[in-house]
Amino acid sequence: MTADVTAVAAARQVLAHLGVTVADLQSHPETLEVLPTIAEYLPRVVAAAGPGARRTYGTYWDRMATAWPGRPLDTIAASDVEALKQTMIASAVPRRNSRNGRYAGEHVIAAARAFYTRAIADGLIDATASPAHRVAKPRRLPGTRRALTPHELEEVNAVARSSGNDVILDALLLRLHTETACRRGAALALRLVDLDTANGLVRLTEKGSTVRWQPITPDLAEHLREHAHARGAAFHTDRLLRNRAGQPITSRRYDHLWKRLGERLPWVAVHGMSTHWLRHTTLTWVERHFGYGIARAYAGHTDSPGSSTTTYIKADLHNVANALSAMTSQPHPLAAVADHAGPGTAYHRRCSPISVQPIAACGAR
C-alpha cells in the first residue's frame, strides 16, 4: 500500500513541532515512554552517588526536586537551570569565605550536571539533551587563602593553647595539620591502625579515597598514640582524635576552634581563616626550600594530572621526611642526613623552620 503523500507531510510536520525525528523513533523507541520526574529519579541519583557527592550536591539536588517535583527529566530547559542558579545565588547565606553567592551558583550547576550525567548513563536521555550541560558554570575566582606568617602561626598556636575546653586536643590538631598539610577530612578519618610510631608515619585517607603514608615527627606520633589510648581508643579501627568524653571528634570541633580563634584574634575572623590555611602555610614553606617536586609529594598530589615534567620529578617518602625534619628542626627515622635534613648542616640552618610548638607544654592529655 502506497503512503499518502499529504499524510506523510502532515506527520513530518507534527514530529518537527515535537522536536522528534524519524531516526529518533527508530533508534530510541524507549523515548516514547514517560520519563520519571525529577522527584522520582532523585533517589536513584543519591543512591548511586558517593558520600562526597552527597555531601556537596545533596542540598542542590533537594532544591531541584522542590523546584520541579512533577516535571519529567526531558521537560527541564537550560533556562530553568539558569533560573535556579540565580535563585541560589540570591539566597546564599553570607559566610566568612563567601563570594556573594558565587560558590552556590557554581555548585548548583555542578549538581545539575551530575544529576543529568546519571540520567544519560542510565539511558533515559541522550547525551546532547542535558539542559545542565548547556549552562555555563561561573568562572572560579582566585582563592584568597595564603600562607600564614611565622608571627601569625605563633599567635594562632598561643591562643589555641590558652583558651577553650580542650587545649591538648586543639594543640594536636594544629600540630598535625602543620606537619602533614593534610585536609581536615583526613584527620577526622584517622584510626589507631593508621599510626606507625616506629617509623614516624601516619596513613592519610583523602579526596577520592586516595591513601598515602605521610611522615610526622616521632614526638607528634607518640603524643597521638598516648592521646588515643588515654581517651578510650583500644581497637585498631578506633578513631584516633577524641574529645574529653572519649568520643571521636567531628568537623564541628574545627568550627568551634576557628570561631574561638576569630573572637580572640580579629584578623583571623576578618580573613576567614580555617584549617586549610595551615595546608597553604606548610606547602608554601616546603616549595620555597625544597622545590616543586617535593612540595607536590608533600601535598599528596603525585597522582593528579599535571604537566609531563611531573613524570620526571617525583619525590619519595624520604624526600618528604627530609623536608619535615628541616621544617620542624627534629630528626626523623626516614630522613637522610646527607640529603640536607640534619639539624647541624648549613642548609638546615638557612631553612628558617616553621614555628611548631611542643605539645607537652599544653599539660594533661
C-alpha positions as CSV (number, residue, x, y, z in Angstrom):
1,M,0.0,0.0,0.0
2,T,1.4,3.4,-1.0
3,A,1.6,6.0,1.7
4,D,-0.4,9.2,1.2
5,V,2.0,12.0,0.4
6,T,-0.2,14.5,2.2
7,A,-0.4,12.3,5.3
8,V,3.4,11.8,5.4
9,A,3.9,15.6,5.1
10,A,1.5,16.2,8.0
11,A,3.2,13.5,10.1
12,R,6.6,15.1,9.5
13,Q,5.2,18.5,10.4
14,V,3.9,17.1,13.7
15,L,7.2,15.4,14.5
16,A,9.1,18.6,13.7
17,H,6.8,20.5,16.1
18,L,7.6,18.0,18.8
19,G,11.3,18.1,18.1
20,V,11.4,14.4,17.2
21,T,12.8,12.8,14.0
22,V,12.0,9.5,12.3
23,A,15.5,8.3,13.3
24,D,14.7,9.0,17.0
25,L,11.6,6.8,16.7
26,Q,13.6,4.0,15.2
27,S,16.7,4.1,17.4
28,H,15.2,5.2,20.7
29,P,11.7,3.6,21.0
30,E,12.0,3.9,24.8
31,T,11.8,7.7,24.5
32,L,8.1,7.3,23.7
33,E,7.7,6.2,27.3
34,V,7.0,8.7,30.0
35,L,10.3,9.6,31.8
36,P,10.5,9.8,35.6
37,T,10.0,13.1,37.2
38,I,12.8,15.0,38.9
39,A,11.5,13.9,42.3
40,E,11.0,10.3,41.3
41,Y,14.5,10.0,39.8
42,L,16.4,11.8,42.6
43,P,16.6,8.7,45.0
44,R,18.3,6.8,42.3
45,V,20.9,9.6,41.8
46,V,21.5,9.8,45.5
47,A,21.9,6.0,45.9
48,A,24.5,5.9,43.1
49,A,26.5,8.9,44.4
50,G,29.4,8.6,46.8
51,P,29.5,10.2,50.2
52,G,31.4,13.2,48.9
53,A,29.0,13.9,46.1
54,R,26.0,13.6,48.5
55,R,27.6,16.0,50.9
56,T,28.4,18.6,48.2
57,Y,25.4,18.3,46.0
58,G,22.7,17.0,48.3
59,T,21.3,20.4,49.1
60,Y,21.1,21.4,45.5
61,W,19.5,18.2,44.4
62,D,16.8,18.7,47.0
63,R,16.3,22.2,45.7
64,M,15.9,20.8,42.2
65,A,13.2,18.3,43.4
66,T,11.5,21.1,45.2
67,A,11.5,23.5,42.2
68,W,10.5,20.9,39.6
69,P,8.9,18.0,41.6
70,G,6.4,16.8,39.0
71,R,8.3,17.6,35.8
72,P,9.8,14.7,33.7
73,L,13.5,14.8,33.1
74,D,13.2,15.9,29.4
75,T,11.0,18.9,30.2
76,I,13.6,20.9,32.0
77,A,15.2,23.6,29.9
78,A,18.6,25.3,30.2
79,S,16.7,28.5,31.2
80,D,15.2,26.6,34.2
81,V,18.6,25.6,35.4
82,E,19.9,29.1,34.9
83,A,16.9,30.5,36.9
84,L,17.6,28.0,39.7
85,K,21.3,29.2,39.7
86,Q,20.2,32.8,40.1
87,T,17.8,31.9,42.9
88,M,20.6,30.0,44.8
89,I,23.0,32.9,44.4
90,A,20.4,35.4,45.7
91,S,19.5,33.2,48.7
92,A,23.1,32.1,49.6
93,V,23.8,32.6,53.3
94,P,26.7,35.0,53.8
95,R,29.7,33.3,55.4
96,R,33.3,34.2,56.2
97,N,34.6,32.9,52.9
98,S,31.6,33.7,50.7
99,R,31.9,35.4,47.3
100,N,28.4,36.9,47.1
101,G,26.8,33.6,46.3
102,R,29.2,32.7,43.5
103,Y,30.1,29.3,45.1
104,A,26.4,28.5,45.4
105,G,25.9,29.2,41.7
106,E,28.9,27.1,40.8
107,H,27.6,24.2,42.9
108,V,24.1,24.2,41.6
109,I,25.3,23.8,38.0
110,A,27.7,21.1,39.1
111,A,24.9,19.3,40.9
112,A,22.5,19.6,38.0
113,R,25.3,18.2,35.7
114,A,25.9,15.3,38.0
115,F,22.2,14.6,38.1
116,Y,21.8,14.6,34.3
117,T,25.0,12.7,33.8
118,R,23.4,9.8,35.8
119,A,20.3,10.0,33.6
120,I,22.5,9.8,30.5
121,A,24.3,6.8,31.9
122,D,21.0,5.1,32.6
123,G,19.9,5.6,29.0
124,L,17.0,7.9,29.9
125,I,18.1,10.8,27.8
126,D,20.5,11.4,25.1
127,A,23.9,13.0,25.9
128,T,23.0,16.1,23.9
129,A,19.7,16.5,25.8
130,S,21.1,17.6,29.2
131,P,20.0,21.1,30.0
132,A,22.6,21.4,32.8
133,H,25.5,21.0,30.4
134,R,24.2,23.9,28.3
135,V,24.5,26.3,31.2
136,A,28.0,27.8,31.8
137,K,29.4,27.5,35.3
138,P,30.6,30.7,36.9
139,R,34.3,31.2,36.4
140,R,36.2,30.3,39.6
141,L,37.9,33.3,41.1
142,P,41.5,33.1,42.5
143,G,41.4,31.9,46.1
144,T,42.1,34.3,49.0
145,R,43.9,31.7,51.1
146,R,47.6,32.2,51.7
147,A,50.4,31.0,53.9
148,L,50.5,32.3,57.5
149,T,53.5,34.4,58.5
150,P,55.6,32.9,61.3
151,H,54.2,35.5,63.7
152,E,50.6,34.7,62.7
153,L,51.2,31.0,63.2
154,E,52.7,31.6,66.6
155,E,49.7,33.7,67.6
156,V,47.2,31.1,66.5
157,N,49.0,28.4,68.4
158,A,49.3,30.5,71.5
159,V,45.6,31.4,71.7
160,A,44.6,27.8,70.9
161,R,46.7,26.6,73.8
162,S,45.5,29.2,76.3
163,S,41.7,29.1,75.7
164,G,38.9,26.6,75.1
165,N,37.8,23.5,77.0
166,D,40.4,21.0,75.5
167,V,43.7,22.6,74.8
168,I,45.6,19.4,74.3
169,L,43.2,18.3,71.5
170,D,43.5,21.7,69.8
171,A,47.3,21.6,70.1
172,L,47.3,18.2,68.5
173,L,45.1,19.3,65.7
174,L,47.2,22.4,64.8
175,R,50.4,20.4,65.1
176,L,49.0,17.5,62.9
177,H,47.8,19.8,60.2
178,T,51.0,21.9,60.3
179,E,53.3,18.9,60.0
180,T,51.3,16.9,57.4
181,A,49.4,19.7,55.5
182,C,46.5,17.3,55.4
183,R,42.9,18.3,55.0
184,R,40.6,18.0,58.0
185,G,38.7,15.1,56.4
186,A,41.9,13.0,56.5
187,A,42.5,13.9,60.2
188,L,38.9,13.0,61.2
189,A,39.3,9.6,59.5
190,L,42.5,8.6,61.3
191,R,42.4,5.3,63.2
192,L,44.8,3.6,65.6
193,V,45.9,1.3,62.8
194,D,46.9,4.4,60.7
195,L,49.6,5.4,63.1
196,D,53.2,4.0,62.7
197,T,55.1,5.3,65.7
198,A,58.2,3.3,64.9
199,N,58.8,5.0,61.5
200,G,57.1,8.3,62.3
201,L,54.3,7.8,59.7
202,V,50.6,8.4,59.6
203,R,48.3,7.0,56.9
204,L,46.0,9.6,55.4
205,T,42.8,8.8,53.5
206,E,41.9,11.9,51.5
207,K,39.9,13.1,48.5
208,G,38.9,10.5,46.0
209,S,39.6,7.8,48.6
210,T,43.4,8.1,48.0
211,V,45.6,6.6,50.6
212,R,49.2,7.7,51.4
213,W,51.7,7.4,54.2
214,Q,52.9,10.8,55.4
215,P,55.9,11.4,57.7
216,I,55.3,13.1,61.1
217,T,57.8,13.7,63.9
218,P,58.3,11.0,66.4
219,D,57.2,13.5,69.1
220,L,53.8,14.0,67.4
221,A,53.4,10.3,66.7
222,E,53.9,9.4,70.4
223,H,51.6,12.1,71.6
224,L,48.9,11.0,69.2
225,R,49.2,7.4,70.4
226,E,49.1,8.5,74.1
227,H,46.1,10.8,73.4
228,A,44.1,8.0,71.7
229,H,44.8,5.4,74.4
230,A,44.1,7.9,77.2
231,R,40.7,8.7,75.7
232,G,39.5,5.2,75.2
233,A,40.8,4.0,71.8
234,A,41.5,0.3,72.2
235,F,40.9,-1.4,68.8
236,H,42.8,-0.9,65.6
237,T,39.8,0.6,63.9
238,D,39.0,3.1,66.7
239,R,39.3,6.7,65.8
240,L,42.5,8.5,66.8
241,L,41.3,12.0,67.7
242,R,38.8,12.2,70.6
243,N,37.2,14.8,72.8
244,R,37.5,14.7,76.6
245,A,34.4,12.5,76.9
246,G,36.2,9.9,74.8
247,Q,34.1,10.4,71.7
248,P,35.6,10.8,68.2
249,I,35.6,14.4,67.1
250,T,33.6,15.7,64.2
251,S,34.1,18.7,61.9
252,R,32.3,20.8,64.5
253,R,35.5,20.8,66.6
254,Y,37.3,22.6,63.8
255,D,34.4,25.1,63.5
256,H,34.4,25.9,67.2
257,L,38.2,26.2,67.3
258,W,38.4,28.8,64.5
259,K,35.4,30.6,65.8
260,R,37.2,31.0,69.2
261,L,40.4,32.0,67.5
262,G,38.5,34.6,65.5
263,E,37.0,36.1,68.6
264,R,40.4,36.5,70.2
265,L,42.4,37.3,67.1
266,P,40.2,39.7,65.0
267,W,42.4,39.3,61.9
268,V,41.6,35.6,61.9
269,A,37.9,36.4,61.6
270,V,38.4,39.2,59.1
271,H,40.3,36.9,56.6
272,G,38.0,33.9,57.3
273,M,40.9,31.7,58.2
274,S,40.5,28.0,58.6
275,T,42.5,24.8,58.9
276,H,43.1,24.8,55.2
277,W,45.3,27.9,55.7
278,L,47.8,25.6,57.5
279,R,48.0,23.5,54.4
280,H,48.9,26.6,52.4
281,T,51.5,27.5,55.1
282,T,53.3,24.2,55.1
283,L,53.3,23.6,51.4
284,T,54.5,27.1,50.6
285,W,57.4,26.6,53.0
286,V,58.3,23.2,51.5
287,E,58.1,24.6,48.0
288,R,60.3,27.6,48.8
289,H,63.0,25.5,50.4
290,F,62.8,22.1,48.7
291,G,61.2,22.7,45.3
292,Y,58.0,22.0,43.5
293,G,58.5,18.2,43.1
294,I,58.8,17.6,46.9
295,A,56.0,20.1,47.7
296,R,53.8,18.2,45.2
297,A,54.5,14.9,47.0
298,Y,54.1,16.5,50.4
299,A,50.6,17.6,49.4
300,G,49.7,14.2,48.1
301,H,49.3,15.4,44.5
302,T,51.6,12.9,42.9
303,D,48.8,11.0,41.2
304,S,46.9,14.0,40.0
305,P,47.1,15.3,36.4
306,G,49.9,17.7,35.7
307,S,52.5,18.7,33.1
308,S,54.7,16.0,31.6
309,T,57.6,17.3,33.7
310,T,56.0,15.9,36.9
311,T,56.7,12.4,35.5
312,Y,60.4,13.0,36.0
313,I,60.5,14.9,39.3
314,K,58.5,12.6,41.5
315,A,59.7,12.7,45.2
316,D,59.6,9.7,47.5
317,L,58.8,9.3,51.2
318,H,62.4,10.0,52.2
319,N,62.3,13.4,50.4
320,V,59.2,14.3,52.3
321,A,60.8,13.2,55.6
322,N,63.8,15.4,54.8
323,A,61.5,18.4,54.3
324,L,59.6,17.7,57.5
325,S,62.9,17.3,59.5
326,A,64.2,20.6,58.3
327,M,60.8,22.4,58.8
328,T,60.5,21.2,62.4
329,S,64.2,21.0,63.4
330,Q,63.6,17.5,64.6
331,P,65.2,14.3,63.3
332,H,63.1,11.7,61.5
333,P,63.8,8.0,61.1
334,L,63.3,8.2,57.3
335,A,65.2,11.4,56.7
336,A,68.6,11.2,55.1
337,V,71.1,13.4,56.9
338,A,73.3,13.5,53.8
339,D,70.4,15.0,51.9
340,H,70.4,18.2,53.9
341,A,68.0,17.1,56.6
342,G,70.3,17.0,59.6
343,P,69.8,19.9,62.1
344,G,73.6,20.5,62.1
345,T,74.0,21.2,58.4
346,A,74.5,24.7,56.9
347,Y,71.5,24.1,54.7
348,H,69.3,23.3,57.6
349,R,70.3,26.5,59.4
350,R,69.3,28.5,56.4
351,C,65.8,27.0,56.3
352,S,64.1,29.1,59.0
353,P,61.9,26.3,60.4
354,I,58.1,26.9,60.8
355,S,57.0,27.6,64.3
356,V,56.0,24.1,65.6
357,Q,55.1,24.4,69.3
358,P,55.9,21.5,71.7
359,I,52.7,19.6,72.5
360,A,53.9,18.7,76.0
361,A,53.6,22.3,77.0
362,C,49.8,22.0,76.9
363,G,49.6,20.0,80.1
364,A,47.4,17.0,80.7
365,R,46.1,14.8,77.9
